[in-house]
Amino acid sequence: MAPFRPTLGVLGGGQLGRMLCEAAGPLGIPVIVLDAEGSPAKQANGHPSHVTGSFKDPEKIRDLARKSDYLTVEIEHVDADVLEEISTEGVEVVETREDGTQASWMKKVPVHPAPRTLKLIQDKFLQKEHLRDHGVPISEQHAVESGEGQEGMVKGLRRVGEKLGFPFMLKARNGSYDGRGNYVVKTAEDVEAAAKEMKELNLYAEKWVPFKMELSAMVIRLEDERGDNVSTVAYPCVETVHEESICVRTYMPPRDVGNQIQEKAKNIAKQVIETVWGRGVFAVEMFLLEDDTILVNEIAPRPHNSGHYTIEAVPQMSQYKAQLYAVFGLTHPGLSPNLIPRVSSAMMVNILGGKDAESHLPLLTLADASFEENMDVHVHMYGKESKPSRKIGHITLVSTSLDIEGLERKATEYVEMADLIAAERRDSGSKSMRPIAAGRTITPKSTTLIARSTTQKKQEKPVEEKKSAIFGQHIQKKAAPLVAVTMGSDSDLKVLAAGLKILDDFKVPYEENITSAHRTPDRMSNFARDAAGRGIKVIIAAAGGAAHLPGMVASHTPLPVIGIPVKATHLDGQDSLLSIVQMPRGVPCATVGINNSTNAALLAIRILGASMPEFSRKMHNYQLDMENAVEEKAGRLQRLGYKGYLEGMK
């Protein structure tokens, strides 16, 4: 009998809720979502009891509680007071008895993380005062005493400027995320503009922090039924890169950060989460300063953008699976102090809406065409309408062999393309979903990081020219080549034409090249060595005479190589055939008949079909067509006799 699975109610049905549902499905955990009809989470989960409405509506929250065994959130901006009421006093449930009478009772539903944690985190100023009181390192901050009207706000900001100096960061205490409600007050002259822009908000101010890098660590918090913390477990910390206050990329492990600093960041993150209440997964965002001091920026009481990499990098216990186990209070061996990634490096590139609804499509085209030997590419689309700067998906890139620098180099095209989509949006003047208030700037990072960042503006080419060069390359290229066809001389091309037609008929993406083993040996060796890294799965090499090309290519690559002996001027191609077929032990090179490029192409397709079912199906159909053709000829011969058959062949 399968173990009992309690029903989880989730306030919010965005992309975090969607990925939580995707993790719950294979585990057999029912999830009910409170959000608008057609929200991303509901697209991924067809539970019949979903609640339609706002996750801020008290009655809708109570309705969700009636249907759930546990409640959690995918966004912290909810009614924490109602959740507190549900967890301590309960929600009224009315049942109809068999005799038609009704009975009511109060159902207490556990809420995780605890409502008092949500309430604390909702006010960023109080959140950080709480951290300071518990010895957690944070930047200096002050509440803004605004008085009455804009004049009172100006006076309050001037007082803050005297305490913190300029520049300082002005922030909304409530309801802000992804840079909303932030304003950099650069000089005393900016005070009045800041007061005008932010006058409707409850504000606090932070001392300017010239950090060199932003770090983040996901932490799992476990507690017993009495509410006592029993364990805090941290995932590896990651580097996060923000532009316009939106996370655009993450790197695991962080670039140019030693193990000691990474462990320090994890320990600080655990220290932070030990001070709050309730079970679940939390994100702790931090600043790394030039002297390697770490300051905590803020907490997210839920799975987080910076933890998306765990789906592929820590598949045994992604942040979403951990959220399910933690909220339910279940034990699992994966919830151990060693959440060891199954990869050596991972990157996450956010897919943000561009200037137009289809601006992001080249990124997907690039990902669809990627078949790298040492980099796996995983696309997650959220089912959201594309709007400028909106998070509509992400791409995770992982490697089991490359370090983070090697993976970064391998992923250059993804970063460049995402940057160009952003540049096109900015140049078009499209309004961002996360608008930058007047006067706001991005907190500067160190000179070193700015120099290495691919997003740093350079006086190279206009955006349109760069966009044409990179976008055009991938929009027009439907798929990356799977087969590389090379020849020792262009005179071999006539022999190869029949095989190339077979590849075209089977719709196999391929590339053609001329690489002479004798006249261009360096070009030949580079071609062979690089082929696997470019996504090539099979190489076809044609050569005549001495015919060393197929064997030499086979000696420089781990890929299967198919040699085609080409009939040259002398010996009718026998010399070519024997040269290719007599490779020494340990360097195999498949060999087809003289000039038989058709069989070389068909063998390449069969090799592809061993791991790609679409080519296996096409090969099966091809064989059936050949069988039917022979059967048809046999039947015609029997009907017509040999004389009639020969007459029909004239």
RADAMO-V955172 format. One line per field, one symbol per residue. phi: phi as a letter, one per 30 degrees, with the letter a starting at -180 (. if undefined). psi: psi as a letter, one per 20 degrees, with the letter a starting at -180 (. if undefined). burial: # if it has 9 or more other C-alpha atoms within 8 Angstrom, else .. Layout:
# RADAMO-V955172
phi->???
psi->???
burial->???
This chain:
# RADAMO-V955172
phi->.dddcddccbdjbdddddddddddeddicdbcccaddidedddcbcedcecclddcdeddddddddcbcbbbbcbddbdddddddddccjcdccbcdddjdcbbaccdcdcbddedddddddcdddeddedddciddbddbbdcdciciddddddddddddddcicdbccbddbicahidicadcdbddddddddddcddcdcbbcddcddcaccbbdbcccbdddjddcabbcdedbccccbhicdcabbbdddhbdedddddddddddeddddcbjckcbcbcbccdecidccdcaccdaebedceedecdbddadddddddddedidcadddcdcdddcbdaabbcdccecdcdcdddeddddddccbcdbbccbcbccicddbeiddclabccbbcbddddddeddceddddddddddddddddiddddcdcdeidbdedcdedddddddcddbdcbeeddddddddeecddddaddcbccbbdadddddddedddddddddhcdbbcacbddcdbddddddedddeddcjdcbccbcabidhdeedddddcbdddccccdcdcdcihiddddddddcddejbdbdbcdeicddddddddddddddbbeddddddddddddddddddddddddddciddddddddd
psi->pqqpoqppppopkbhghghghhhhghikoppppoaqpjqghhhiokpijqppapjioghhghgghhiqhqqrqipimrnhgghgghhghrppppqprhjirqqqrpopoppprqhhgggghhohghghhggghjjpprqpqqqoohbpahghgggghhgghhghrqrrppqphqjqrkipjqpoohrhiigghghghjhiqoqrqqqpomqiqpqqpppppqraiijppiqppprqqqpppqpkjpphqqporqpkprhghghggghgghgghiiaqrqapqpopqporhjjqpqpgrqplrqqhijhhhghhmhhmrhgghgggggikqqphilrinnpqjrhqqqpopoqqbgrhjhihhghggghjomqhkpqpppoqikqppqpjpoirqpppqqihqrhgghgghjghgggghhhgggggghijppqhmqpqpiqrppqaqhghghipiippqmfqqghghggggghhhghohqqphpppqqhqiiihhhigghhhggghilpprqqqoophhhmhggghggghigghjjphqppppqrchliggghghijqiqppopoppoahqjkihggghgghlqqqimqoqparpjmhghgghhghhghihinhhhgghgghghgggghgghhgghhghghrhghghhii.
burial->.....####################...########..#######.#..#########.###############.#..##.######.#####............#######################..##...####.#..#.#...#.#######.##..##########..#..########.#.##..##...#...#####..###############....#..###########.#.##########.....##..##########..#############....###########.##########.###########.#.....#...#.#.###############.##.######.###########..#...###############.###..##..#..#############...#.#.#.##.##....##..##............#..###.######...###########..##.######.###...###...####..##..##.###.###############.########.##.##########....#####.###.#...################.######.....#####................##..##..##.....
